[in-house]
């Protein structure tokens, strides 16, 4: 059995979280004419929070691949 670095699991979890949050935007896009200004403002707040979370993850280095050493898994 080979070992995996925890970084691969973190990237996988972050992908699942952001993938599901983007999936929540589909109903808003489909019914944007029906939800009006209130629905649009809620969608913008949601996108703002999503963007802040993504920027924080980039800033903390949670999704950077520069630190990985791919040759260490072969040892």
ChimeraX attribute file (.defattr): number of C-alpha atoms within 10 A of each C-alpha:
attribute: neighborCount
match mode: 1-to-1
recipient: residues
	/A:1	3
	/A:2	6
	/A:3	9
	/A:4	10
	/A:5	12
	/A:6	9
	/A:7	15
	/A:8	13
	/A:9	11
	/A:10	13
	/A:11	15
	/A:12	12
	/A:13	12
	/A:14	16
	/A:15	13
	/A:16	12
	/A:17	12
	/A:18	14
	/A:19	11
	/A:20	11
	/A:21	14
	/A:22	13
	/A:23	11
	/A:24	13
	/A:25	13
	/A:26	11
	/A:27	9
	/A:28	16
	/A:29	12
	/A:30	10
	/A:31	11
	/A:32	14
	/A:33	11
	/A:34	10
	/A:35	14
	/A:36	10
	/A:37	11
	/A:38	9
	/A:39	15
	/A:40	16
	/A:41	12
	/A:42	13
	/A:43	17
	/A:44	12
	/A:45	12
	/A:46	16
	/A:47	15
	/A:48	12
	/A:49	12
	/A:50	15
	/A:51	12
	/A:52	12
	/A:53	13
	/A:54	16
	/A:55	12
	/A:56	12
	/A:57	14
	/A:58	12
	/A:59	11
	/A:60	10
	/A:61	12
	/A:62	14
	/A:63	18
	/A:64	13
	/A:65	12
	/A:66	7
	/A:67	9
	/A:68	11
	/A:69	9
	/A:70	9
	/A:71	7
	/A:72	10
	/A:73	10
	/A:74	7
	/A:75	6
